[in-house]
Amino acid sequence: MGRMKRRTSLLMLSAVAGASLLSACASPSSTPAPSAGAAPLRVTGTVAYRERIALDPSAEVVVQLLDVSRMDAPSVTLAEQRFKANGKQPPLAYELTVDPARIDPRMRYAVSARISRGDQLLFINDTQYSVLTQGNGTTANLMLVRVTQAPR
């Protein structure tokens, strides 16, 4: 019986130690250490355009979370969502998720979107929608502009 009691005491002690470690991690600090079990960051919003044009059901919407920190290099895609319009009309909701360990508070991140039908680009954003760092939140409502096709 003494051995069982000691094992229970050790389990209780390790549970208390684990709980105090968790609360230490939860306390605010200047550089929070991402834990292996950290919940993914969610960036949400809508995609819309001003024109009163019905969206073709076969149109594909692509929304991306980009690292736009480097001026001299192409942006890096951290998350992407693709979906068909399937009869839905703007504003179209999106949700992107990213591992918080991939987000550096010193870097800049933006959400980008485009709508295309087959190989034809229909709408794209011409404004940068910053998110996540440098005082920006986790929501971006994107207003896209119509792409005019060059005459052939």
LOBA-865126 format. One record per residue (C-alpha): residue number from 1; residue in three letters; chain; x, y, z. Coordinates in steps of 0.1 Angstrom, whole numbers, plus 2048, in hexadecimal, padded with zeros to 3 digits. Layout:
<rs>
+-----+--------+--------+-----+-----+-----+
| num | residu | chaine |   u |   v |   w |
+-----+--------+--------+-----+-----+-----+
| NUM |    ALA |      A |   X |   Y |   Z |
...
+-----+--------+--------+-----+-----+-----+
</rs>
This chain:
<rs>
+-----+--------+--------+-----+-----+-----+
| num | residu | chaine |   u |   v |   w |
+-----+--------+--------+-----+-----+-----+
|   1 |    MET |      A | 800 | 800 | 800 |
|   2 |    GLY |      A | 81D | 818 | 807 |
|   3 |    ARG |      A | 82A | 814 | 7E4 |
|   4 |    MET |      A | 808 | 81D | 7D5 |
|   5 |    LYS |      A | 806 | 83C | 7EB |
|   6 |    ARG |      A | 829 | 847 | 7E0 |
|   7 |    ARG |      A | 820 | 842 | 7BB |
|   8 |    THR |      A | 800 | 857 | 7C0 |
|   9 |    SER |      A | 814 | 872 | 7D1 |
|  10 |    LEU |      A | 82D | 873 | 7B4 |
|  11 |    LEU |      A | 811 | 876 | 79B |
|  12 |    MET |      A | 801 | 892 | 7AF |
|  13 |    LEU |      A | 822 | 8A4 | 7B2 |
|  14 |    SER |      A | 829 | 8A1 | 78C |
|  15 |    ALA |      A | 806 | 8AD | 784 |
|  16 |    VAL |      A | 80B | 8CC | 79B |
|  17 |    ALA |      A | 82D | 8D2 | 78B |
|  18 |    GLY |      A | 81E | 8CF | 768 |
|  19 |    ALA |      A | 801 | 8E7 | 771 |
|  20 |    SER |      A | 819 | 901 | 77F |
|  21 |    LEU |      A | 82E | 8FE | 75F |
|  22 |    LEU |      A | 80F | 904 | 74A |
|  23 |    SER |      A | 806 | 922 | 75E |
|  24 |    ALA |      A | 829 | 930 | 75A |
|  25 |    CYS |      A | 826 | 92C | 735 |
|  26 |    ALA |      A | 805 | 93D | 735 |
|  27 |    SER |      A | 812 | 95C | 746 |
|  28 |    PRO |      A | 819 | 979 | 72E |
|  29 |    SER |      A | 83E | 97E | 726 |
|  30 |    SER |      A | 850 | 992 | 70C |
|  31 |    THR |      A | 859 | 974 | 6F7 |
|  32 |    PRO |      A | 83F | 958 | 6FB |
|  33 |    ALA |      A | 84D | 936 | 6F3 |
|  34 |    PRO |      A | 837 | 923 | 6DB |
|  35 |    SER |      A | 82E | 901 | 6EA |
|  36 |    ALA |      A | 82A | 8E2 | 6D6 |
|  37 |    GLY |      A | 805 | 8E1 | 6DD |
|  38 |    ALA |      A | 7FE | 905 | 6D5 |
|  39 |    ALA |      A | 7DD | 90B | 6C4 |
|  40 |    PRO |      A | 7E0 | 916 | 69F |
|  41 |    LEU |      A | 7DB | 93B | 698 |
|  42 |    ARG |      A | 7BC | 943 | 684 |
|  43 |    VAL |      A | 7B9 | 95F | 66B |
|  44 |    THR |      A | 796 | 965 | 65F |
|  45 |    GLY |      A | 782 | 97D | 64A |
|  46 |    THR |      A | 76F | 981 | 62A |
|  47 |    VAL |      A | 777 | 985 | 605 |
|  48 |    ALA |      A | 761 | 99D | 5F1 |
|  49 |    TYR |      A | 761 | 9B4 | 5D2 |
|  50 |    ARG |      A | 74E | 9D4 | 5CA |
|  51 |    GLU |      A | 740 | 9CA | 5A8 |
|  52 |    ARG |      A | 71C | 9BD | 5A7 |
|  53 |    ILE |      A | 726 | 99E | 594 |
|  54 |    ALA |      A | 71A | 97B | 59D |
|  55 |    LEU |      A | 737 | 964 | 5A4 |
|  56 |    ASP |      A | 739 | 946 | 58D |
|  57 |    PRO |      A | 733 | 926 | 5A1 |
|  58 |    SER |      A | 753 | 917 | 592 |
|  59 |    ALA |      A | 768 | 934 | 59D |
|  60 |    GLU |      A | 784 | 92B | 5B6 |
|  61 |    VAL |      A | 78D | 941 | 5D3 |
|  62 |    VAL |      A | 7B0 | 93F | 5E1 |
|  63 |    VAL |      A | 7B9 | 951 | 601 |
|  64 |    GLN |      A | 7DD | 950 | 60E |
|  65 |    LEU |      A | 7EF | 95B | 62E |
|  66 |    LEU |      A | 811 | 969 | 622 |
|  67 |    ASP |      A | 832 | 972 | 633 |
|  68 |    VAL |      A | 839 | 994 | 622 |
|  69 |    SER |      A | 856 | 99E | 637 |
|  70 |    ARG |      A | 871 | 99E | 61C |
|  71 |    MET |      A | 871 | 9B8 | 602 |
|  72 |    ASP |      A | 88A | 9A7 | 5EC |
|  73 |    ALA |      A | 87B | 985 | 5EC |
|  74 |    PRO |      A | 85A | 975 | 5E2 |
|  75 |    SER |      A | 840 | 972 | 5FE |
|  76 |    VAL |      A | 83E | 950 | 610 |
|  77 |    THR |      A | 81C | 93F | 612 |
|  78 |    LEU |      A | 815 | 933 | 636 |
|  79 |    ALA |      A | 7F0 | 928 | 632 |
|  80 |    GLU |      A | 7D8 | 925 | 615 |
|  81 |    GLN |      A | 7B3 | 91F | 611 |
|  82 |    ARG |      A | 7A4 | 916 | 5EF |
|  83 |    PHE |      A | 77F | 911 | 5E8 |
|  84 |    LYS |      A | 766 | 913 | 5CB |
|  85 |    ALA |      A | 74B | 92D | 5CC |
|  86 |    ASN |      A | 730 | 912 | 5C7 |
|  87 |    GLY |      A | 714 | 92D | 5C4 |
|  88 |    LYS |      A | 71F | 941 | 5E2 |
|  89 |    GLN |      A | 723 | 966 | 5DD |
|  90 |    PRO |      A | 73A | 97F | 5EE |
|  91 |    PRO |      A | 742 | 986 | 609 |
|  92 |    LEU |      A | 751 | 964 | 60C |
|  93 |    ALA |      A | 75F | 959 | 62E |
|  94 |    TYR |      A | 782 | 94A | 631 |
|  95 |    GLU |      A | 796 | 93C | 64E |
|  96 |    LEU |      A | 7BC | 935 | 64D |
|  97 |    THR |      A | 7CF | 923 | 668 |
|  98 |    VAL |      A | 7F4 | 925 | 66F |
|  99 |    ASP |      A | 80B | 917 | 689 |
| 100 |    PRO |      A | 814 | 933 | 6A1 |
| 101 |    ALA |      A | 838 | 927 | 6A1 |
| 102 |    ARG |      A | 83A | 933 | 67D |
| 103 |    ILE |      A | 831 | 957 | 686 |
| 104 |    ASP |      A | 84D | 96E | 68F |
| 105 |    PRO |      A | 842 | 98F | 6A0 |
| 106 |    ARG |      A | 85E | 9A2 | 68D |
| 107 |    MET |      A | 850 | 997 | 66B |
| 108 |    ARG |      A | 833 | 9A4 | 656 |
| 109 |    TYR |      A | 816 | 98E | 64B |
| 110 |    ALA |      A | 7F9 | 995 | 633 |
| 111 |    VAL |      A | 7DA | 983 | 625 |
| 112 |    SER |      A | 7D6 | 982 | 5FF |
| 113 |    ALA |      A | 7B9 | 975 | 5EA |
| 114 |    ARG |      A | 7B0 | 96F | 5C6 |
| 115 |    ILE |      A | 792 | 961 | 5B3 |
| 116 |    SER |      A | 797 | 94F | 592 |
| 117 |    ARG |      A | 783 | 93A | 57A |
| 118 |    GLY |      A | 799 | 920 | 569 |
| 119 |    ASP |      A | 7B9 | 933 | 55E |
| 120 |    GLN |      A | 7A7 | 954 | 55E |
| 121 |    LEU |      A | 7AE | 96B | 57C |
| 122 |    LEU |      A | 78E | 97E | 584 |
| 123 |    PHE |      A | 795 | 991 | 5A5 |
| 124 |    ILE |      A | 7B4 | 998 | 5BA |
| 125 |    ASN |      A | 7BD | 9AE | 5D7 |
| 126 |    ASP |      A | 7D1 | 9CD | 5CF |
| 127 |    THR |      A | 7D5 | 9D8 | 5F3 |
| 128 |    GLN |      A | 7EA | 9C7 | 60E |
| 129 |    TYR |      A | 7D6 | 9BA | 62B |
| 130 |    SER |      A | 7EE | 9B7 | 648 |
| 131 |    VAL |      A | 7E7 | 99E | 665 |
| 132 |    LEU |      A | 7F5 | 98F | 684 |
| 133 |    THR |      A | 813 | 9A4 | 68D |
| 134 |    GLN |      A | 81D | 9C9 | 691 |
| 135 |    GLY |      A | 7FB | 9D2 | 6A1 |
| 136 |    ASN |      A | 7E6 | 9C0 | 687 |
| 137 |    GLY |      A | 7CB | 9A7 | 691 |
| 138 |    THR |      A | 7BF | 986 | 684 |
| 139 |    THR |      A | 7A3 | 992 | 66E |
| 140 |    ALA |      A | 7A5 | 9A0 | 64B |
| 141 |    ASN |      A | 787 | 9A8 | 634 |
| 142 |    LEU |      A | 795 | 9A9 | 611 |
| 143 |    MET |      A | 786 | 9BF | 5F5 |
| 144 |    LEU |      A | 792 | 9B2 | 5D4 |
| 145 |    VAL |      A | 794 | 9C5 | 5B3 |
| 146 |    ARG |      A | 789 | 9B8 | 591 |
| 147 |    VAL |      A | 7A4 | 9AD | 579 |
| 148 |    THR |      A | 79E | 9BA | 556 |
| 149 |    GLN |      A | 7AB | 9A3 | 53B |
| 150 |    ALA |      A | 7C2 | 9B2 | 520 |
| 151 |    PRO |      A | 7B2 | 9B2 | 4FD |
| 152 |    ARG |      A | 7C0 | 997 | 4E7 |
+-----+--------+--------+-----+-----+-----+
</rs>
